[in-house]
Amino acid sequence: MTDEDWRLSDQETYLHGRKFRWAAWWPYRDGWDHDHCDFCFAEISADTTGHADFNEAWVTADDGYHWICPQCLEDFRTRFAFEVQAGPPREPSGSIGKLR
């Protein structure tokens, strides 16, 4: 990853060194129906109609507020010194948590 990666937008100020765990999406507040990956903006939701990109992803372990898709966590794990508490089950298709 380079500093020019389009997905970077000052996330280091609030994500560096954070712990993440794999989870099915849930609404952080009443009325919320989705979140977005903090890097690539992929939609993460409990939606099962195929609208959301993921229904499971990485979420900050301490507050459950920030969500990161599997590819972005892998891409930025070292740079941001992410700690991972538990990983997703491996699926033969490679579509971990991906709905479409």
N, C-alpha and C positions, 0 to 999 in steps of 0.2 A: 504494500500500500504506500502511496505517496501522499504528500501533503495536499496535492491537487485533486485527490479523489472527490468526486462530486457528492459523496455521502457525508463528508466531514463538514460540520457546522458548529464547532465549539463544544462538542459533546464531552471533551476532556474535562471541562470545568465541573461537570456533575456526574460523569460516569467512570472516571479513572479509578481503578482499584476496587470497583464495586463487586459484590457477590451476586451471582445469578443462579436461578433454579429453573428447571423445565416445568411448565405448567400449561394446563388448558386455560384459555382466556376466560376472564370474568370481568364484570364491570366494576371499576374502581369507585364510581359514584352512581347513585340511582339515575337512571335515564341514559347512561352511556351505553351505546350498542357496539362500539369497536374502539380499538386503539391502533396506532401505527408504529412500525419499527422506528426507533429513534435515529436510524441511519438512512435506510432506503425508502421509508414511508410505506412499505407494504402493509396492507390492512390485516389486522389480527382481530378475530371476532369469533363468537360462538355460532355465527351464521352457518347454516348447512346447505344453503341454496347455491353455493359456488361463487358468491359475490366476494367474499373475503379470500385473501391469499393464504392465510393460516388460521387454524383454530387452536393451535398450540404453539408456544414459542418460549424464549427465555425471558424471565421477568426478574427485576431486582428483588433479591431475597428479603431485604429488610423492610421495604415499604410497598412492594407489589405495584409500583407506579410506572416504571419504565420497562418497555417491551422491546426486545430485539429478535429479529428473525434468525433462523439457524445459520444462513450464509453470512450475515453481517457479524454475528458473534464469532464465527470461525475466522473471518477476514480481519477483525480488529481485536481479537482476544489478547494477543501478545502486546500490541501497541498500547492498549488501554489497561493492561495488567488485570484483566477480568479474572475473578475466581468463580469456578463453576462447582456448585454443590452436588448436583445430580444431572445426569444426561438423559436425553430422550431414548426410548427404545429404538433400536436400529431396525429399519424396515428394508426389505430386499429391494424395493423399487427406488429407494433413495429419496422418496417424497415425504420426509419426516415432517409430520404436522401440516403438510401442504394439502389444500383442498382441491386445487385444480392443477 
